[in-house]
Every structure is written in C-alpha cells, then in structure tokens.
Amino acid sequence: MEDLIKRRIKQLKKGDQDAFADIVDFYKDKIYQLCYRMVGNAHEAEDIAQEAFIRAYVNIHSYDLKRKFSTWLYRIATNLCIDRIRKKKPDYYLDAEVAGTEGLNMYSQVAADVVLPEDEIETLELQGEIQQQILKLPDKYRSVIVLKYIDELSLKEISEILELPINTVKTRIHRGREALRKQLRHV
C-alpha cells in the first residue's frame, strides 16, 4: 500500500490534484482516530485532522519519498494535537462532560429514540473511562500511549513521528502505562 501512496504522491507533485483525494481517503479514519484519542473531542479531532491534511498538501514538496508517508503525516497530526492541547480553551460541545458529574455529557440530557443494550452501555462506559484517564496523562505520555496502543504503531515509527530516540519512547511508554494503571485502579 505504501508503494501506491508514493505513486500518488509523485503524481501530486507533478500537478495531479486528484491524487491527493486517494491519499486522504486512505488515511482519513486513522488520522481522525489519532486526533480523537489525543484531544478527546470529536469536533476538535475533525478540525485537527482536516488541518493535518491541509498542511500535508501545502507542504508535500518537503516530503522525502525515501521515508514512510504515514510517519510524516502522523507527525503533522500529532504536533497539531499537542499544539491544540497546549492552547486549550474551554469548549462547549454536546459530547463534553457536564461539570460536577462523572461521565455525564449533554447528549445524555437529550431524549433518545433508541435504548442501548446493557452490555453495550457497560462497554461504552469502560471505554469512556479509559479515554478520560488517557486524557489526564501528561502530553509526553499521552502521545506515546495513543500511538502505541490505539494506533498500534511500532517503536521505530513512534520514534520517527515524535523525533525521539527509541529508548526515550520505551521509557515514556512504560511510565505512561504505569500512570494509567494507577489511574484505572478504581475501575
């Protein structure tokens, strides 16, 4: 698949604008999921993913075809997420947690047409709790945990995306896991 992506990038560099649509189609879900896991908000994740693709398109001339495209694109998205987290302003979305409640969001206040089965609710609650605990991790641990366990990237890929030595990545994964384990003891 990487060869196909590189062919489309070569076509894009030669002026074929349609080639980028194929690249976006292939990576859009992966980049969105990465962004969502990093920022914890669907609307922000969509915005950041879109910005990542725009930046990739605008800067495609700086992409080195000898390197893996997904690593380059993940680096752009990860950096945008980290920037957004650092500049975080309060946001008010329906999927944002209601202050003073545990796991309750504005959607829960809207009447639903469909009642979810009990086991699906438990799964969603557990996933939500894990996501909330991931969001509480410091940025440096959150990014490696998301890239390793959610996006299932190799240590080498994470090292390239974050521009860190592999041993630093390993250390951060270990410390991030330990911090997450401590946070999830009550679950």
Secondary structure as GFF3:
##gff-version 3
##sequence-region A 1 187
A	DSSP	alpha_helix	2	13	.	.	.	ID=ss1
A	DSSP	alpha_helix	18	39	.	.	.	ID=ss2
A	DSSP	alpha_helix	42	58	.	.	.	ID=ss3
A	DSSP	three_ten_helix	60	62	.	.	.	ID=ss4
A	DSSP	alpha_helix	69	86	.	.	.	ID=ss5
A	DSSP	three_ten_helix	106	109	.	.	.	ID=ss6
A	DSSP	alpha_helix	118	136	.	.	.	ID=ss7
A	DSSP	alpha_helix	139	145	.	.	.	ID=ss8
A	DSSP	pi_helix	146	150	.	.	.	ID=ss9
A	DSSP	alpha_helix	155	162	.	.	.	ID=ss10
A	DSSP	alpha_helix	166	183	.	.	.	ID=ss11
###
